Amino acid sequence: MAIGRTNMGYYTYNLLAPHDHQLPQRSYFLFSETGLIKSYTFDEIITFDADPHHLRAFVGNEHVGFKTAMNQRMIAIFLGMCIAGLTWEMVKQRFPYYIAWYLGLLLFPMLADGFSHRVSETSGERFRETNAWAVQLSGGIFSSEFYMGTTIGSLNWWLRVITGFIFGVSLIWLLFLYLNMKFTELRSELEPKLRKAGVIS
C-alpha cells in the first residue's frame, strides 16, 4: 500500500479477513509520516474518517500509516509460533511428556482474555474499557490511559500481546512434543525390524 501496490494490499486484506477481525483500533499501522509503528484509539480512528459501522474496512493512508492485515494478537501468536519452532531443538530434551498438561493450560489465558473482550462488547457493559478490576488489583499506580487505553503500552495491548505470544509458543511446543513422542514410538517399533532385515546396521 505504501509503495502504491494497492491491488496486492487489498488482496492480502481480503485473504486474511476470514481469519482476522482486522479492527483498526487493535492493529498496527506502518509507514506513517512519523515512520514509526503506530496504534490508534477508537476515537482517533473515527477522526480519520473511518466508518464506525464498518471499521475493518479502514486500511489507513499515507499520513496515519497503513493497517497490518493481522491484528496485534494474531501477530503475537505467529511470532510466538516462529520463535517456538526455532527454539524447539534447544529445549526438546528438557521437556518430559507430562509437561504437555502445563503447556495445554497456557492456552487458556488468551482464550480468557479474548472471551472477556467479547462479553464486554456484546453485553454492553464495556468492563474491558475501564479495567476497574486491574485498577483495584494494582492499586491504581498507573495512569488512567494505561488501564483504559488500547494503544501500544496500555494494559489491553499488553494482555493481547502476552497472551497471544504464550498461546503461539504453547501451541507449537505441544504439537512438536506430540510429534516427537509419536516418531519415537514409531522408531522403537520399526528399528528392530529394519535391523533384522539388514536395512540398517
LINJOUR-V349814 format. One record per backbone hydrogen bond with DSSP energy under -0.5 kcal/mol. CO is the residue of the C=O (numbers start at 1). NH is the residue of the N-H. If there is no record, write none. Layout:
co=CO nh=NH
co=CO nh=NH
This chain:
co=1 nh=4
co=4 nh=6
co=5 nh=9
co=6 nh=10
co=7 nh=11
co=8 nh=12
co=9 nh=13
co=10 nh=14
co=11 nh=15
co=12 nh=16
co=13 nh=17
co=14 nh=18
co=16 nh=19
co=16 nh=20
co=17 nh=20
co=23 nh=26
co=24 nh=27
co=26 nh=72
co=28 nh=68
co=29 nh=38
co=30 nh=66
co=32 nh=35
co=36 nh=32
co=36 nh=38
co=38 nh=29
co=41 nh=45
co=42 nh=46
co=43 nh=47
co=44 nh=48
co=45 nh=48
co=45 nh=50
co=46 nh=49
co=50 nh=52
co=51 nh=54
co=54 nh=57
co=55 nh=58
co=57 nh=59
co=59 nh=67
co=61 nh=65
co=63 nh=33
co=65 nh=61
co=66 nh=30
co=71 nh=75
co=72 nh=76
co=73 nh=77
co=74 nh=78
co=75 nh=79
co=76 nh=80
co=77 nh=81
co=78 nh=82
co=79 nh=83
co=80 nh=84
co=81 nh=85
co=82 nh=86
co=83 nh=87
co=84 nh=88
co=87 nh=90
co=87 nh=91
co=88 nh=92
co=91 nh=94
co=92 nh=95
co=94 nh=96
co=96 nh=99
co=97 nh=100
co=98 nh=101
co=99 nh=103
co=100 nh=104
co=101 nh=105
co=102 nh=106
co=104 nh=107
co=105 nh=108
co=107 nh=111
co=108 nh=112
co=109 nh=113
co=110 nh=114
co=111 nh=115
co=112 nh=116
co=113 nh=117
co=114 nh=118
co=115 nh=119
co=116 nh=120
co=117 nh=121
co=118 nh=122
co=119 nh=123
co=120 nh=124
co=120 nh=126
co=126 nh=129
co=126 nh=130
co=127 nh=131
co=131 nh=134
co=131 nh=135
co=132 nh=136
co=133 nh=137
co=134 nh=138
co=135 nh=139
co=135 nh=140
co=138 nh=141
co=143 nh=146
co=143 nh=147
co=144 nh=148
co=145 nh=149
co=146 nh=155
co=149 nh=156
co=151 nh=154
co=154 nh=158
co=155 nh=159
co=156 nh=160
co=157 nh=161
co=158 nh=162
co=159 nh=163
co=160 nh=164
co=161 nh=165
co=162 nh=166
co=163 nh=167
co=164 nh=168
co=165 nh=169
co=166 nh=170
co=167 nh=171
co=168 nh=172
co=169 nh=173
co=170 nh=174
co=171 nh=175
co=172 nh=176
co=173 nh=177
co=174 nh=178
co=175 nh=179
co=176 nh=180
co=177 nh=181
co=178 nh=182
co=179 nh=183
co=180 nh=184
co=181 nh=185
co=182 nh=186
co=183 nh=187
co=184 nh=188
co=185 nh=189
co=186 nh=190
co=187 nh=191
co=189 nh=193
co=190 nh=194
co=191 nh=195
co=192 nh=196
co=193 nh=197
co=194 nh=199
co=194 nh=200
co=195 nh=198
